Amino acid sequence: MSADAATGTHRSRRVPSGVELPPLVPRTPLGVFDEAITVLRLDPTLLFGIALAILLPLRVVALSVPGSPLRDARPDEILDIFVGNLSAPGAVLAAAVTLLFESLALFAVAAAYGEVLARWYAGVPITISDALVSSIRRTIPLVVAWTIVHLAEAVSALFTVGIGVLFVGPILIVTAPVIGAERAGPLRALRRSVDLTSSELVRAVMIFVTTGGGALLIRLMIESVPSVIGFSLFDLPLWAVNGVADVVATVVQLAFVAAAANVTYIDLRVRREGIDLYSANNSAFGETAVGSHG
C-alpha cells in the first residue's frame, strides 16, 4: 500500500495553519469565551460532528432506562412526560440519567478536542473517526476521571451549601483536555489540572462562571427560537420541534464548553509553562500528538 493510500482518510481534513490556530498568548476570561467560538469555526463539521457522535448514543441509552415512561411513549407524549409527569419515578430516573450522560459526554468531547488541537498544532490531520476511536480507547480513563471530578464537586457542595463547586470545578477544569492532548491517565490528568490552575484560581473561577453562563444562554436561545418559529408559524408538532431543538442546543453547548476548556488549557500552559516561548507551536504539542499517531 502506498503512503498516499495509507493517508487517504486524513486528506479529507485540512489542518488549520498556525495563523488560524489559537495564538499562544494569555487571555482574559472574556478572551477565552471569544476564542472558543473561533476554535469552533476552524472546522465546524469535524468539531460539531464529534460532539453529536458522542452525545447521541448516550441520549438513546438515557431514553431507554428501564421503567421509564419514555420507553413506550409515543412521540407526542414525550414532552408531556418531561414537563408534566416528572413525579413518575421512571421519568425522574430518565431525566437524571440524561443529565449525567450529558455531563459525561461533555467530558469526552473536551478530551477529544484536546487531541484535535494537539494534532493541529503538530500539523497532523484528524478525522471524526480518528477522534471517536481514540475516545473509545480512552473510555476507562475518562470515566474514572469524570467520576472523581464529580464526586469531588458533590462532596464540596454538600459541605459548603453548593459554594464549593465554584472552587473545585475551576481547579479541575482542564482535566479532560489534559487526557486528550497529553494522553494522560486519570490521576495524572487530575494532578496536571490542579498544578495548572492552583496559582490562577481567581481567573479559573471567572472562566468557569463566564463559560457556564454563556453556554446556558446559548442553549436557551437555540431551544426557544426554533420552538416559536416551528410551532407558531409552521404549525409543526411541538414534540418534534422541541426534540430536534434540544439535541441541536445540547450539541452546541457541549462543543462550546469543551472548546472553552481547551482554550483555558492552552492559556494556562502559556502562563505556567511558557509554551509561547518555543520557536514553533509543535514544540509544545508535537511529541504527544505525533508520537502515537505518527
Order of alpha helices (4+ residues) and beta strands (2+ residues): alpha-alpha-alpha-alpha-alpha-alpha-alpha-alpha-alpha-alpha-alpha-alpha-alpha-alpha
